[in-house]
Amino acid sequence: MNAENTIGFVAATLTTSAFLPQVLKICRSRSTKDISLPMLVTFILGVSLWLIYGLLLNANPIIIANVITLFLNLMILGFKLKYG
Amino acid sequence: MNAENTIGFVAATLTTSAFLPQVLKICRSRSTKDISLPMLVTFILGVSLWLIYGLLLNANPIIIANVITLFLNLMILGFKLKYG
């Protein structure tokens, strides 16, 4: 693996795993009051396009990162719609 | 501009501008209780590495997106440290 891909994969691991403590925090607190709904919707739309961009460029770090980021943010959006 | 770059720039605009409603929401509410601090720290570290990845690949959508995302998330982190 070249240097770019190594850095890309570490970046992907961090920006992806970042949303896990947010999911766990909401599971514990059942509160999403301070999280912006327009942020979640806009971010999810953007991450979906990053996924397409990664597929077009055949850039694995971008593809993998955005699949997992999309999944975790859809969970956070679900919590937001449930808890308000 | 080719199709990949167009999609990349729209994706960049969305995942970047997404954090603006979150910043504005905190400005109004002065509350960040539901936002995970470990998420913010991990995300900011990851975005910094995406920026380096973009620079190495000379991929403008990745560079521009991550500079602005970094700036807005450092603001959110500042609010989180201030409001708890």
Backbone of each chain as nested JSON, in Angstrom:
{
  "chains": [
    {"id": "A", "residues": [
      {"number": 1, "name": "MET", "atoms": {"N": [0.84, -1.204, 0.0], "CA": [0.0, 0.0, 0.0], "C": [0.879, 1.258, 0.0]}},
      {"number": 2, "name": "ASN", "atoms": {"N": [0.556, 2.227, -0.851], "CA": [1.361, 3.461, -0.876], "C": [0.988, 4.397, 0.285]}},
      {"number": 3, "name": "ALA", "atoms": {"N": [1.803, 5.476, 0.445], "CA": [1.624, 6.385, 1.579], "C": [0.247, 7.039, 1.565]}},
      {"number": 4, "name": "GLU", "atoms": {"N": [-0.216, 7.441, 0.377], "CA": [-1.523, 8.088, 0.279], "C": [-2.624, 7.17, 0.819]}},
      {"number": 5, "name": "ASN", "atoms": {"N": [-2.61, 5.913, 0.385], "CA": [-3.65, 4.982, 0.82], "C": [-3.585, 4.71, 2.322]}},
      {"number": 6, "name": "THR", "atoms": {"N": [-2.355, 4.626, 2.866], "CA": [-2.21, 4.415, 4.316], "C": [-2.834, 5.576, 5.068]}},
      {"number": 7, "name": "ILE", "atoms": {"N": [-2.488, 6.807, 4.671], "CA": [-3.044, 7.998, 5.326], "C": [-4.556, 8.041, 5.135]}},
      {"number": 8, "name": "GLY", "atoms": {"N": [-5.02, 7.699, 3.935], "CA": [-6.457, 7.665, 3.651], "C": [-7.187, 6.677, 4.548]}},
      {"number": 9, "name": "PHE", "atoms": {"N": [-6.59, 5.508, 4.752], "CA": [-7.249, 4.495, 5.58], "C": [-7.274, 4.899, 7.061]}},
      {"number": 10, "name": "VAL", "atoms": {"N": [-6.183, 5.528, 7.555], "CA": [-6.194, 6.01, 8.951], "C": [-7.233, 7.125, 9.092]}},
      {"number": 11, "name": "ALA", "atoms": {"N": [-7.265, 8.049, 8.125], "CA": [-8.26, 9.132, 8.126], "C": [-9.666, 8.547, 8.123]}},
      {"number": 12, "name": "ALA", "atoms": {"N": [-9.885, 7.548, 7.262], "CA": [-11.196, 6.901, 7.148], "C": [-11.591, 6.249, 8.473]}},
      {"number": 13, "name": "THR", "atoms": {"N": [-10.623, 5.576, 9.11], "CA": [-10.895, 4.911, 10.39], "C": [-11.33, 5.938, 11.438]}},
      {"number": 14, "name": "LEU", "atoms": {"N": [-10.638, 7.089, 11.465], "CA": [-10.943, 8.119, 12.467], "C": [-12.281, 8.804, 12.202]}},
      {"number": 15, "name": "THR", "atoms": {"N": [-12.515, 9.279, 10.966], "CA": [-13.761, 10.017, 10.698], "C": [-14.978, 9.087, 10.698]}},
      {"number": 16, "name": "THR", "atoms": {"N": [-14.727, 7.779, 10.571], "CA": [-15.816, 6.799, 10.632], "C": [-16.111, 6.412, 12.07]}},
      {"number": 17, "name": "SER", "atoms": {"N": [-15.055, 6.007, 12.805], "CA": [-15.242, 5.539, 14.183], "C": [-15.677, 6.691, 15.087]}},
      {"number": 18, "name": "ALA", "atoms": {"N": [-15.438, 7.934, 14.662], "CA": [-15.83, 9.111, 15.439], "C": [-17.31, 9.086, 15.802]}},
      {"number": 19, "name": "PHE", "atoms": {"N": [-18.153, 8.564, 14.899], "CA": [-19.601, 8.622, 15.127], "C": [-20.095, 7.541, 16.093]}},
      {"number": 20, "name": "LEU", "atoms": {"N": [-19.215, 6.578, 16.404], "CA": [-19.589, 5.505, 17.327], "C": [-19.818, 6.033, 18.755]}},
      {"number": 21, "name": "PRO", "atoms": {"N": [-18.888, 6.856, 19.324], "CA": [-19.185, 7.407, 20.664], "C": [-20.456, 8.262, 20.686]}},
      {"number": 22, "name": "GLN", "atoms": {"N": [-20.793, 8.907, 19.554], "CA": [-22.044, 9.688, 19.509], "C": [-23.255, 8.751, 19.577]}},
      {"number": 23, "name": "VAL", "atoms": {"N": [-23.198, 7.648, 18.838], "CA": [-24.289, 6.661, 18.872], "C": [-24.436, 6.103, 20.294]}},
      {"number": 24, "name": "LEU", "atoms": {"N": [-23.31, 5.731, 20.919], "CA": [-23.342, 5.151, 22.273], "C": [-23.857, 6.162, 23.291]}},
      {"number": 25, "name": "LYS", "atoms": {"N": [-23.449, 7.434, 23.133], "CA": [-23.91, 8.494, 24.048], "C": [-25.43, 8.616, 23.992]}},
      {"number": 26, "name": "ILE", "atoms": {"N": [-25.982, 8.584, 22.768], "CA": [-27.435, 8.711, 22.609], "C": [-28.137, 7.471, 23.176]}},
      {"number": 27, "name": "CYS", "atoms": {"N": [-27.536, 6.283, 22.983], "CA": [-28.113, 5.052, 23.54], "C": [-28.251, 5.169, 25.062]}},
      {"number": 28, "name": "ARG", "atoms": {"N": [-27.24, 5.774, 25.697], "CA": [-27.265, 5.934, 27.154], "C": [-28.241, 7.024, 27.582]}},
      {"number": 29, "name": "SER", "atoms": {"N": [-28.149, 8.217, 26.926], "CA": [-28.9, 9.392, 27.399], "C": [-30.316, 9.471, 26.829]}},
      {"number": 30, "name": "ARG", "atoms": {"N": [-30.538, 8.829, 25.681], "CA": [-31.807, 8.935, 24.946], "C": [-32.197, 10.387, 24.7]}},
      {"number": 31, "name": "SER", "atoms": {"N": [-31.172, 11.238, 24.506], "CA": [-31.402, 12.658, 24.278], "C": [-30.605, 13.132, 23.065]}},
      {"number": 32, "name": "THR", "atoms": {"N": [-31.288, 13.833, 22.141], "CA": [-30.617, 14.338, 20.933], "C": [-30.945, 15.813, 20.704]}},
      {"number": 33, "name": "LYS", "atoms": {"N": [-31.442, 16.47, 21.767], "CA": [-31.924, 17.847, 21.685], "C": [-30.9, 18.804, 21.044]}},
      {"number": 34, "name": "ASP", "atoms": {"N": [-29.624, 18.656, 21.42], "CA": [-28.598, 19.616, 20.971], "C": [-28.046, 19.31, 19.587]}},
      {"number": 35, "name": "ILE", "atoms": {"N": [-28.455, 18.189, 18.996], "CA": [-27.952, 17.816, 17.67], "C": [-28.878, 18.385, 16.603]}},
      {"number": 36, "name": "SER", "atoms": {"N": [-28.286, 19.073, 15.61], "CA": [-29.055, 19.77, 14.575], "C": [-29.589, 18.786, 13.523]}},
      {"number": 37, "name": "LEU", "atoms": {"N": [-30.913, 18.801, 13.331], "CA": [-31.533, 17.952, 12.299], "C": [-31.106, 18.363, 10.878]}},
      {"number": 38, "name": "PRO", "atoms": {"N": [-31.11, 19.684, 10.551], "CA": [-30.617, 20.071, 9.216], "C": [-29.171, 19.622, 8.988]}},
      {"number": 39, "name": "MET", "atoms": {"N": [-28.33, 19.626, 10.042], "CA": [-26.961, 19.12, 9.901], "C": [-26.982, 17.66, 9.484]}},
      {"number": 40, "name": "LEU", "atoms": {"N": [-27.76, 16.836, 10.179], "CA": [-27.796, 15.4, 9.89], "C": [-28.254, 15.125, 8.457]}},
      {"number": 41, "name": "VAL", "atoms": {"N": [-29.338, 15.8, 8.041], "CA": [-29.892, 15.558, 6.703], "C": [-28.894, 15.984, 5.624]}},
      {"number": 42, "name": "THR", "atoms": {"N": [-28.315, 17.173, 5.793], "CA": [-27.351, 17.674, 4.805], "C": [-26.109, 16.792, 4.769]}},
      {"number": 43, "name": "PHE", "atoms": {"N": [-25.625, 16.397, 5.953], "CA": [-24.417, 15.566, 6.037], "C": [-24.636, 14.217, 5.361]}},
      {"number": 44, "name": "ILE", "atoms": {"N": [-25.81, 13.612, 5.601], "CA": [-26.123, 12.298, 5.012], "C": [-26.207, 12.386, 3.488]}},
      {"number": 45, "name": "LEU", "atoms": {"N": [-26.816, 13.456, 2.972], "CA": [-26.852, 13.66, 1.518], "C": [-25.428, 13.786, 0.96]}},
      {"number": 46, "name": "GLY", "atoms": {"N": [-24.6, 14.562, 1.655], "CA": [-23.225, 14.774, 1.213], "C": [-22.399, 13.499, 1.245]}},
      {"number": 47, "name": "VAL", "atoms": {"N": [-22.543, 12.727, 2.325], "CA": [-21.798, 11.466, 2.46], "C": [-22.204, 10.494, 1.344]}},
      {"number": 48, "name": "SER", "atoms": {"N": [-23.487, 10.504, 0.967], "CA": [-23.958, 9.654, -0.133], "C": [-23.258, 10.037, -1.438]}},
      {"number": 49, "name": "LEU", "atoms": {"N": [-23.073, 11.338, -1.658], "CA": [-22.372, 11.786, -2.873], "C": [-20.879, 11.48, -2.811]}},
      {"number": 50, "name": "TRP", "atoms": {"N": [-20.258, 11.597, -1.617], "CA": [-18.847, 11.205, -1.461], "C": [-18.661, 9.732, -1.811]}},
      {"number": 51, "name": "LEU", "atoms": {"N": [-19.647, 8.93, -1.452], "CA": [-19.596, 7.497, -1.762], "C": [-19.572, 7.294, -3.283]}},
      {"number": 52, "name": "ILE", "atoms": {"N": [-20.438, 8.021, -4.003], "CA": [-20.464, 7.936, -5.47], "C": [-19.128, 8.423, -6.051]}},
      {"number": 53, "name": "TYR", "atoms": {"N": [-18.616, 9.532, -5.48], "CA": [-17.316, 10.083, -5.908], "C": [-16.207, 9.03, -5.735]}},
      {"number": 54, "name": "GLY", "atoms": {"N": [-16.191, 8.367, -4.594], "CA": [-15.195, 7.325, -4.326], "C": [-15.318, 6.162, -5.295]}},
      {"number": 55, "name": "LEU", "atoms": {"N": [-16.556, 5.781, -5.624], "CA": [-16.79, 4.689, -6.576], "C": [-16.283, 5.071, -7.964]}},
      {"number": 56, "name": "LEU", "atoms": {"N": [-16.537, 6.329, -8.373], "CA": [-16.09, 6.799, -9.697], "C": [-14.566, 6.846, -9.793]}},
      {"number": 57, "name": "LEU", "atoms": {"N": [-13.922, 7.213, -8.653], "CA": [-12.458, 7.303, -8.635], "C": [-11.813, 5.967, -8.268]}},
      {"number": 58, "name": "ASN", "atoms": {"N": [-12.653, 4.994, -7.907], "CA": [-12.162, 3.693, -7.454], "C": [-11.183, 3.855, -6.286]}},
      {"number": 59, "name": "ALA", "atoms": {"N": [-11.531, 4.781, -5.364], "CA": [-10.665, 5.095, -4.214], "C": [-11.211, 4.397, -2.973]}},
      {"number": 60, "name": "ASN", "atoms": {"N": [-10.602, 3.258, -2.636], "CA": [-11.12, 2.422, -1.55], "C": [-11.285, 3.131, -0.209]}},
      {"number": 61, "name": "PRO", "atoms": {"N": [-10.315, 3.973, 0.233], "CA": [-10.525, 4.621, 1.537], "C": [-11.802, 5.457, 1.551]}},
      {"number": 62, "name": "ILE", "atoms": {"N": [-12.077, 6.157, 0.44], "CA": [-13.27, 7.012, 0.362], "C": [-14.538, 6.156, 0.368]}},
      {"number": 63, "name": "ILE", "atoms": {"N": [-14.515, 5.042, -0.372], "CA": [-15.691, 4.168, -0.437], "C": [-16.018, 3.577, 0.928]}},
      {"number": 64, "name": "ILE", "atoms": {"N": [-15.03, 2.931, 1.55], "CA": [-15.255, 2.245, 2.836], "C": [-15.668, 3.241, 3.913]}},
      {"number": 65, "name": "ALA", "atoms": {"N": [-14.941, 4.374, 3.975], "CA": [-15.239, 5.392, 4.988], "C": [-16.685, 5.851, 4.889]}},
      {"number": 66, "name": "ASN", "atoms": {"N": [-17.13, 6.105, 3.665], "CA": [-18.444, 6.718, 3.51], "C": [-19.593, 5.729, 3.68]}},
      {"number": 67, "name": "VAL", "atoms": {"N": [-19.362, 4.442, 3.383], "CA": [-20.396, 3.428, 3.653], "C": [-20.668, 3.374, 5.164]}},
      {"number": 68, "name": "ILE", "atoms": {"N": [-19.6, 3.305, 5.958], "CA": [-19.772, 3.174, 7.415], "C": [-20.283, 4.483, 8.024]}},
      {"number": 69, "name": "THR", "atoms": {"N": [-19.743, 5.616, 7.553], "CA": [-20.207, 6.925, 8.044], "C": [-21.692, 7.105, 7.757]}},
      {"number": 70, "name": "LEU", "atoms": {"N": [-22.122, 6.674, 6.567], "CA": [-23.527, 6.764, 6.182], "C": [-24.386, 5.93, 7.137]}},
      {"number": 71, "name": "PHE", "atoms": {"N": [-23.964, 4.702, 7.403], "CA": [-24.708, 3.8, 8.279], "C": [-24.868, 4.401, 9.688]}},
      {"number": 72, "name": "LEU", "atoms": {"N": [-23.748, 4.873, 10.268], "CA": [-23.797, 5.412, 11.636], "C": [-24.633, 6.69, 11.702]}},
      {"number": 73, "name": "ASN", "atoms": {"N": [-24.535, 7.536, 10.664], "CA": [-25.313, 8.776, 10.678], "C": [-26.798, 8.534, 10.428]}},
      {"number": 74, "name": "LEU", "atoms": {"N": [-27.131, 7.478, 9.69], "CA": [-28.545, 7.107, 9.555], "C": [-29.086, 6.645, 10.912]}},
      {"number": 75, "name": "MET", "atoms": {"N": [-28.247, 5.956, 11.711], "CA": [-28.647, 5.581, 13.074], "C": [-28.906, 6.822, 13.92]}},
      {"number": 76, "name": "ILE", "atoms": {"N": [-27.973, 7.802, 13.845], "CA": [-28.124, 9.038, 14.629], "C": [-29.382, 9.793, 14.181]}},
      {"number": 77, "name": "LEU", "atoms": {"N": [-29.641, 9.823, 12.866], "CA": [-30.861, 10.461, 12.345], "C": [-32.11, 9.742, 12.88]}},
      {"number": 78, "name": "GLY", "atoms": {"N": [-32.073, 8.421, 12.912], "CA": [-33.189, 7.644, 13.464], "C": [-33.456, 8.015, 14.915]}},
      {"number": 79, "name": "PHE", "atoms": {"N": [-32.37, 8.111, 15.704], "CA": [-32.499, 8.521, 17.114], "C": [-33.082, 9.929, 17.215]}},
      {"number": 80, "name": "LYS", "atoms": {"N": [-32.593, 10.838, 16.353], "CA": [-33.052, 12.228, 16.374], "C": [-34.557, 12.297, 16.087]}},
      {"number": 81, "name": "LEU", "atoms": {"N": [-35.016, 11.51, 15.109], "CA": [-36.439, 11.499, 14.768], "C": [-37.263, 10.883, 15.894]}},
      {"number": 82, "name": "LYS", "atoms": {"N": [-36.649, 9.934, 16.62], "CA": [-37.347, 9.252, 17.721], "C": [-37.403, 10.119, 18.982]}},
      {"number": 83, "name": "TYR", "atoms": {"N": [-36.241, 10.684, 19.352], "CA": [-36.144, 11.412, 20.637], "C": [-36.361, 12.924, 20.501]}},
      {"number": 84, "name": "GLY", "atoms": {"N": [-36.242, 13.45, 19.259], "CA": [-36.515, 14.879, 19.01], "C": [-35.397, 15.803, 19.449]}}
    ]},
    {"id": "B", "residues": [
      {"number": 1, "name": "MET", "atoms": {"N": [-14.658, 20.932, -16.161], "CA": [-14.581, 20.048, -14.988], "C": [-15.231, 18.695, -15.313]}},
      {"number": 2, "name": "ASN", "atoms": {"N": [-14.587, 17.58, -14.993], "CA": [-15.18, 16.273, -15.286], "C": [-16.264, 15.902, -14.264]}},
      {"number": 3, "name": "ALA", "atoms": {"N": [-16.988, 14.804, -14.561], "CA": [-18.127, 14.401, -13.721], "C": [-17.686, 14.115, -12.287]}},
      {"number": 4, "name": "GLU", "atoms": {"N": [-16.545, 13.441, -12.124], "CA": [-16.059, 13.118, -10.779], "C": [-15.877, 14.393, -9.956]}},
      {"number": 5, "name": "ASN", "atoms": {"N": [-15.217, 15.395, -10.553], "CA": [-14.955, 16.627, -9.808], "C": [-16.239, 17.375, -9.476]}},
      {"number": 6, "name": "THR", "atoms": {"N": [-17.212, 17.356, -10.411], "CA": [-18.494, 18.014, -10.142], "C": [-19.18, 17.362, -8.947]}},
      {"number": 7, "name": "ILE", "atoms": {"N": [-19.248, 16.018, -8.966], "CA": [-19.87, 15.29, -7.848], "C": [-19.09, 15.531, -6.565]}},
      {"number": 8, "name": "GLY", "atoms": {"N": [-17.771, 15.529, -6.661], "CA": [-16.927, 15.791, -5.495], "C": [-17.183, 17.166, -4.903]}},
      {"number": 9, "name": "PHE", "atoms": {"N": [-17.341, 18.173, -5.759], "CA": [-17.576, 19.527, -5.253], "C": [-18.961, 19.67, -4.623]}},
      {"number": 10, "name": "VAL", "atoms": {"N": [-19.991, 19.012, -5.208], "CA": [-21.334, 19.05, -4.588], "C": [-21.289, 18.317, -3.245]}},
      {"number": 11, "name": "ALA", "atoms": {"N": [-20.634, 17.153, -3.212], "CA": [-20.476, 16.397, -1.959], "C": [-19.759, 17.252, -0.924]}},
      {"number": 12, "name": "ALA", "atoms": {"N": [-18.688, 17.914, -1.349], "CA": [-17.897, 18.764, -0.45], "C": [-18.753, 19.904, 0.104]}},
      {"number": 13, "name": "THR", "atoms": {"N": [-19.567, 20.505, -0.775], "CA": [-20.427, 21.613, -0.347], "C": [-21.41, 21.143, 0.721]}},
      {"number": 14, "name": "LEU", "atoms": {"N": [-21.982, 19.947, 0.514], "CA": [-22.987, 19.426, 1.456], "C": [-22.351, 19.019, 2.795]}},
      {"number": 15, "name": "THR", "atoms": {"N": [-21.276, 18.212, 2.762], "CA": [-20.69, 17.735, 4.033], "C": [-19.988, 18.868, 4.774]}},
      {"number": 16, "name": "THR", "atoms": {"N": [-19.693, 19.944, 4.066], "CA": [-19.074, 21.107, 4.711], "C": [-20.132, 22.024, 5.302]}},
      {"number": 17, "name": "SER", "atoms": {"N": [-21.122, 22.396, 4.476], "CA": [-22.154, 23.332, 4.931], "C": [-23.042, 22.702, 5.992]}},
      {"number": 18, "name": "ALA", "atoms": {"N": [-23.054, 21.364, 6.073], "CA": [-23.853, 20.65, 7.078], "C": [-23.555, 21.139, 8.5]}},
      {"number": 19, "name": "PHE", "atoms": {"N": [-22.29, 21.509, 8.759], "CA": [-21.921, 21.863, 10.135], "C": [-22.326, 23.282, 10.511]}},
      {"number": 20, "name": "LEU", "atoms": {"N": [-22.737, 24.081, 9.511], "CA": [-23.156, 25.457, 9.771], "C": [-24.445, 25.506, 10.606]}},
      {"number": 21, "name": "PRO", "atoms": {"N": [-25.524, 24.745, 10.248], "CA": [-26.71, 24.762, 11.111], "C": [-26.403, 24.281, 12.538]}},
      {"number": 22, "name": "GLN", "atoms": {"N": [-25.421, 23.386, 12.702], "CA": [-25.049, 22.947, 14.06], "C": [-24.405, 24.095, 14.833]}},
      {"number": 23, "name": "VAL", "atoms": {"N": [-23.517, 24.834, 14.159], "CA": [-22.874, 25.994, 14.805], "C": [-23.942, 27.019, 15.194]}},
      {"number": 24, "name": "LEU", "atoms": {"N": [-24.879, 27.321, 14.277], "CA": [-25.92, 28.314, 14.541], "C": [-26.845, 27.87, 15.667]}},
      {"number": 25, "name": "LYS", "atoms": {"N": [-27.155, 26.549, 15.694], "CA": [-28.023, 26.006, 16.744], "C": [-27.384, 26.214, 18.12]}},
      {"number": 26, "name": "ILE", "atoms": {"N": [-26.072, 25.958, 18.206], "CA": [-25.371, 26.122, 19.491], "C": [-25.305, 27.608, 19.868]}},
      {"number": 27, "name": "CYS", "atoms": {"N": [-25.108, 28.484, 18.864], "CA": [-25.083, 29.931, 19.134], "C": [-26.398, 30.378, 19.782]}},
      {"number": 28, "name": "ARG", "atoms": {"N": [-27.508, 29.801, 19.299], "CA": [-28.822, 30.159, 19.844], "C": [-29.055, 29.53, 21.211]}},
      {"number": 29, "name": "SER", "atoms": {"N": [-28.769, 28.22, 21.338], "CA": [-29.152, 27.474, 22.551], "C": [-28.095, 27.535, 23.649]}},
      {"number": 30, "name": "ARG", "atoms": {"N": [-26.844, 27.772, 23.259], "CA": [-25.701, 27.711, 24.179], "C": [-25.665, 26.387, 24.942]}},
      {"number": 31, "name": "SER", "atoms": {"N": [-26.096, 25.329, 24.27], "CA": [-26.122, 24.004, 24.885], "C": [-25.479, 22.976, 23.957]}},
      {"number": 32, "name": "THR", "atoms": {"N": [-24.554, 22.179, 24.508], "CA": [-23.865, 21.151, 23.702], "C": [-23.861, 19.807, 24.427]}},
      {"number": 33, "name": "LYS", "atoms": {"N": [-24.752, 19.675, 25.421], "CA": [-24.79, 18.5, 26.291], "C": [-24.865, 17.181, 25.512]}},
      {"number": 34, "name": "ASP", "atoms": {"N": [-25.69, 17.158, 24.45], "CA": [-25.934, 15.897, 23.729], "C": [-24.867, 15.57, 22.697]}},
      {"number": 35, "name": "ILE", "atoms": {"N": [-23.919, 16.488, 22.49], "CA": [-22.858, 16.259, 21.487], "C": [-21.671, 15.583, 22.164]}},
      {"number": 36, "name": "SER", "atoms": {"N": [-21.2, 14.482, 21.558], "CA": [-20.127, 13.672, 22.144], "C": [-18.757, 14.329, 21.95]}},
      {"number": 37, "name": "LEU", "atoms": {"N": [-18.044, 14.566, 23.064], "CA": [-16.687, 15.132, 22.985], "C": [-15.704, 14.176, 22.296]}},
      {"number": 38, "name": "PRO", "atoms": {"N": [-15.708, 12.86, 22.647], "CA": [-14.826, 11.938, 21.916], "C": [-15.103, 11.93, 20.405]}},
      {"number": 39, "name": "MET", "atoms": {"N": [-16.391, 12.093, 20.013], "CA": [-16.701, 12.193, 18.577], "C": [-15.982, 13.389, 17.967]}},
      {"number": 40, "name": "LEU", "atoms": {"N": [-16.106, 14.55, 18.594], "CA": [-15.505, 15.765, 18.04], "C": [-13.998, 15.639, 17.9]}},
      {"number": 41, "name": "VAL", "atoms": {"N": [-13.336, 15.121, 18.948], "CA": [-11.865, 15.015, 18.931], "C": [-11.422, 14.032, 17.849]}},
      {"number": 42, "name": "THR", "atoms": {"N": [-12.072, 12.859, 17.8], "CA": [-11.706, 11.845, 16.802], "C": [-11.985, 12.353, 15.391]}},
      {"number": 43, "name": "PHE", "atoms": {"N": [-13.131, 13.013, 15.212], "CA": [-13.512, 13.52, 13.887], "C": [-12.513, 14.573, 13.408]}},
      {"number": 44, "name": "ILE", "atoms": {"N": [-12.117, 15.472, 14.296], "CA": [-11.168, 16.54, 13.938], "C": [-9.804, 15.956, 13.56]}},
      {"number": 45, "name": "LEU", "atoms": {"N": [-9.345, 14.946, 14.302], "CA": [-8.091, 14.274, 13.942], "C": [-8.212, 13.642, 12.551]}},
      {"number": 46, "name": "GLY", "atoms": {"N": [-9.34, 12.986, 12.302], "CA": [-9.559, 12.323, 11.015], "C": [-9.632, 13.302, 9.861]}},
      {"number": 47, "name": "VAL", "atoms": {"N": [-10.357, 14.417, 10.071], "CA": [-10.487, 15.44, 9.023], "C": [-9.111, 16.033, 8.689]}},
      {"number": 48, "name": "SER", "atoms": {"N": [-8.266, 16.187, 9.709], "CA": [-6.904, 16.695, 9.48], "C": [-6.13, 15.745, 8.568]}},
      {"number": 49, "name": "LEU", "atoms": {"N": [-6.3, 14.435, 8.772], "CA": [-5.619, 13.455, 7.923], "C": [-6.217, 13.402, 6.515]}},
      {"number": 50, "name": "TRP", "atoms": {"N": [-7.553, 13.567, 6.393], "CA": [-8.18, 13.653, 5.059], "C": [-7.607, 14.828, 4.285]}},
      {"number": 51, "name": "LEU", "atoms": {"N": [-7.329, 15.914, 4.998], "CA": [-6.75, 17.101, 4.362], "C": [-5.371, 16.763, 3.784]}},
      {"number": 52, "name": "ILE", "atoms": {"N": [-4.555, 16.047, 4.556], "CA": [-3.224, 15.632, 4.089], "C": [-3.367, 14.677, 2.895]}},
      {"number": 53, "name": "TYR", "atoms": {"N": [-4.334, 13.748, 2.989], "CA": [-4.623, 12.803, 1.894], "C": [-4.977, 13.563, 0.613]}},
      {"number": 54, "name": "GLY", "atoms": {"N": [-5.841, 14.567, 0.738], "CA": [-6.244, 15.378, -0.408], "C": [-5.069, 16.131, -1.023]}},
      {"number": 55, "name": "LEU", "atoms": {"N": [-4.182, 16.642, -0.152], "CA": [-3.005, 17.366, -0.631], "C": [-2.069, 16.422, -1.393]}},
      {"number": 56, "name": "LEU", "atoms": {"N": [-1.889, 15.197, -0.873], "CA": [-1.012, 14.214, -1.533], "C": [-1.574, 13.789, -2.885]}},
      {"number": 57, "name": "LEU", "atoms": {"N": [-2.92, 13.697, -2.967], "CA": [-3.563, 13.288, -4.227], "C": [-3.841, 14.483, -5.137]}},
      {"number": 58, "name": "ASN", "atoms": {"N": [-3.604, 15.69, -4.599], "CA": [-3.893, 16.921, -5.338], "C": [-5.365, 16.954, -5.775]}},
      {"number": 59, "name": "ALA", "atoms": {"N": [-6.25, 16.499, -4.861], "CA": [-7.688, 16.407, -5.152], "C": [-8.403, 17.592, -4.51]}},
      {"number": 60, "name": "ASN", "atoms": {"N": [-8.689, 18.606, -5.33], "CA": [-9.24, 19.854, -4.8], "C": [-10.52, 19.708, -3.985]}},
      {"number": 61, "name": "PRO", "atoms": {"N": [-11.504, 18.88, -4.409], "CA": [-12.716, 18.782, -3.59], "C": [-12.402, 18.309, -2.173]}},
      {"number": 62, "name": "ILE", "atoms": {"N": [-11.466, 17.357, -2.047], "CA": [-11.105, 16.826, -0.721], "C": [-10.401, 17.902, 0.103]}},
      {"number": 63, "name": "ILE", "atoms": {"N": [-9.506, 18.657, -0.53], "CA": [-8.756, 19.708, 0.187], "C": [-9.7, 20.784, 0.71]}},
      {"number": 64, "name": "ILE", "atoms": {"N": [-10.511, 21.349, -0.186], "CA": [-11.394, 22.464, 0.188], "C": [-12.408, 22.021, 1.24]}},
      {"number": 65, "name": "ALA", "atoms": {"N": [-13.024, 20.84, 1.009], "CA": [-14.025, 20.328, 1.944], "C": [-13.441, 20.211, 3.347]}},
      {"number": 66, "name": "ASN", "atoms": {"N": [-12.242, 19.662, 3.438], "CA": [-11.7, 19.355, 4.758], "C": [-11.158, 20.574, 5.484]}},
      {"number": 67, "name": "VAL", "atoms": {"N": [-10.713, 21.594, 4.749], "CA": [-10.285, 22.843, 5.402], "C": [-11.487, 23.485, 6.11]}},
      {"number": 68, "name": "ILE", "atoms": {"N": [-12.616, 23.57, 5.395], "CA": [-13.801, 24.23, 5.975], "C": [-14.424, 23.359, 7.073]}},
      {"number": 69, "name": "THR", "atoms": {"N": [-14.499, 22.034, 6.827], "CA": [-15.031, 21.115, 7.845], "C": [-14.214, 21.198, 9.125]}},
      {"number": 70, "name": "LEU", "atoms": {"N": [-12.89, 21.275, 8.963], "CA": [-11.992, 21.395, 10.12], "C": [-12.304, 22.667, 10.897]}},
      {"number": 71, "name": "PHE", "atoms": {"N": [-12.439, 23.788, 10.182], "CA": [-12.698, 25.084, 10.816], "C": [-14.018, 25.056, 11.606]}},
      {"number": 72, "name": "LEU", "atoms": {"N": [-15.089, 24.563, 10.973], "CA": [-16.4, 24.554, 11.637], "C": [-16.413, 23.605, 12.839]}},
      {"number": 73, "name": "ASN", "atoms": {"N": [-15.732, 22.455, 12.712], "CA": [-15.715, 21.503, 13.828], "C": [-14.831, 21.978, 14.973]}},
      {"number": 74, "name": "LEU", "atoms": {"N": [-13.798, 22.773, 14.668], "CA": [-13.008, 23.385, 15.751], "C": [-13.88, 24.393, 16.5]}},
      {"number": 75, "name": "MET", "atoms": {"N": [-14.783, 25.098, 15.787], "CA": [-15.734, 26.002, 16.447], "C": [-16.664, 25.219, 17.376]}},
      {"number": 76, "name": "ILE", "atoms": {"N": [-17.198, 24.077, 16.856], "CA": [-18.114, 23.261, 17.665], "C": [-17.374, 22.715, 18.893]}},
      {"number": 77, "name": "LEU", "atoms": {"N": [-16.11, 22.295, 18.706], "CA": [-15.3, 21.817, 19.838], "C": [-15.104, 22.936, 20.867]}},
      {"number": 78, "name": "GLY", "atoms": {"N": [-14.841, 24.152, 20.389], "CA": [-14.692, 25.297, 21.288], "C": [-15.95, 25.527, 22.116]}},
      {"number": 79, "name": "PHE", "atoms": {"N": [-17.118, 25.453, 21.445], "CA": [-18.406, 25.591, 22.148], "C": [-18.568, 24.473, 23.181]}},
      {"number": 80, "name": "LYS", "atoms": {"N": [-18.219, 23.24, 22.77], "CA": [-18.372, 22.082, 23.663], "C": [-17.523, 22.272, 24.921]}},
      {"number": 81, "name": "LEU", "atoms": {"N": [-16.286, 22.757, 24.747], "CA": [-15.397, 22.971, 25.896], "C": [-15.916, 24.116, 26.767]}},
      {"number": 82, "name": "LYS", "atoms": {"N": [-16.597, 25.089, 26.135], "CA": [-17.126, 26.25, 26.87], "C": [-18.425, 25.9, 27.62]}},
      {"number": 83, "name": "TYR", "atoms": {"N": [-19.355, 25.229, 26.907], "CA": [-20.688, 24.991, 27.466], "C": [-20.823, 23.619, 28.125]}},
      {"number": 84, "name": "GLY", "atoms": {"N": [-19.898, 22.703, 27.843], "CA": [-19.884, 21.373, 28.483], "C": [-20.911, 20.404, 27.941]}}
    ]}
  ]
}
